[in-house]
Amino acid sequence: MNRFKSFVIKEFYHIFRDRRSLIVLFGIPIAQVLLFGFVITNDIRNAKIAVLDYSKDDISREITNKIVSSQYFSLAETLNNDKDIEGIFKKGRVKMVLVFENNFAHDLENTGKANIQIIADATDPNLANLLVSYLSAIIMNYTLDMNRLAVVPMQINMESRMFYNPELKSVYMFVPGVMAMILMLISAFMTSITITREKESGTMEILLVSPLRPSQIIIGKVVPYVLLSFSSAVMIILLGIFVFGMPVEGNFILLLAESLLFIILALSLGILISTIANSQQTAMLMSMVALMLPTILLSGFVFPIENMPFILQLLAHIMPPKYFIIIVKNIMLKGTGFSYVWKETLVLIFMTFFFIMLSIKKFKVRLE
Amino acid sequence: MENQVVITSKNMIKKFGDFVANDHLNFEVYKGEIFGFLGANGAGKTTAMKILCGLLTPTSGEIFVGGFNVYTETEKIKRSIGYMSQKFSLYEDLTVFENIRFYSGIYGLSDADIKMKSNNLMDKLGLSAQRNSLISSLPLGWKQKLAFSIAIIHDPQIVFLDEPTGGVDPITRRQFWDLIYDAAHNGITVFVTTHYMDEAEYCDRISIMVDGRIEALDTPFNLMKTYNSENMDGVFLKLARA
């Protein structure tokens, strides 16, 4: 046990004396969560629009006010002519123009029908779509309110509710994603580098000749990173809760346990990489290409898996982060217990075993 | 005492696929002797050394190190040997004391032993003032001496040195050999591979490997006589070109 202890102490010296690894361990997680939370956001806030009101009546003005006061949109300009529309888009001053036709209120009161035209700048198609649907929703609400006063026979009232994330905050999506990404980065990346570093410096040879067993060497390498990754995971969760107001509806302990499982999975991947790679650079490259990019692109964290081509969907299903993200979302947002995430948990456990077995096999082969 | 055998190798064979790295190696190493293991790159020195250290399993042969069987008792072998490679293998980002403590720790020394031995060691090498300096700040010669002293800190029966003096100037190399003699005096058997032929002459006995076989094994003096040469360089060239 004394042997193992001196090994782990040595690992901590390595980590705490290397400024780069400290940055990776603690700086990057904080920076990533804050970046994703504040900067890369799909939420609409104060999108600039222009209004071209040919009618200039009470109702058109009321609708405009309602839109502008919604905090999703702000009125950047009032136009007088439809020739100005092109110009204002080209200058990039606004994302959307709202056009009220002549005699808007008059038509509405007499025929029960009036037209609003929404013109959006679709150079960014996702944003344009989002803006149009937000705006339609506001106008829809307004007509519903109006109809409540009038007596209208037969009407279908559509009401949609966004469960688990009523305000559609994208932070709710990013926090689990960033967590998966960071844990992958720290755990897999750092362990693969620390093991290959020993190979490069020749100290691995000495360790193998020593009475330490290969399993003790590997576990000794990994233990410090389990602790550090775990504190990193807790830090990300706390940032999510206190900075972005993310709820933890489910069991906090379960959330931590699942994070630990994912950390161990990522560590076993790191070990696997280190048994294949012979230099730190190879290890770095392999973790980047084989782990980081798929974590970002294929885990459903940024792009929905359902919209991917079939082959990529298949690929996405073998990406461990996908399951972890599902689990985290379930626990944090839906407040489900273990009975709802046991399948995903089982997949993660299975993958962990698979990678560990594979590493052991590889490690032995290398010794021969 | 001269003839107490610590390493026996009878017909050691190691094959990698069709390639025979070690072809029927037969030798014995005695307690307290400095045994030189010479050969060109690729002659099979490293493979044989790895087998003796318990890192590789031989294909066949009866091999005992420190009285332990290399097939079944590698754990015991590892506990009774020390090892130093040409890279000196110290952790550059750890201090002198931390390196000593780490290596003594993994060999299972008690805290009291570690304290006593590390103080003795630093005194002997004149490194006490550098106790808390990082290894990266030490000159190469000191690193090498420290690496050797650490390799024998747990009083092994045998210490294996894999080209220990690579890249060091002749004066430092000479000082390093003083440490080796010292260890041998204290009953530690030294098994050393080297490229430097002048170094070979410091050994009690040497074996010369060519293409996986041991072509010659004797004292440097006898070898020079047999091969009618004034120095080991000549002996080596004659064997390697034969």
Interface residues (C-beta under 8 A of the other chain):
Chain A: N2 R3 K5 S6 F7 I9 K10 Y13 H14 R17 D18 S201 G202 T203 E205 I206 L207 L208 V209 S210 P211 L212 L367 E368
Chain B: C53 G54 L55 L56 T57 E75 K78 R79 I81 Y83 M84 S85 Q86 K87 F88 S89 L90 Y91 E92 D93 L94 E98 R101 F102 Y103 S104 G105 I106 Y107 G108 S110 D111 F160
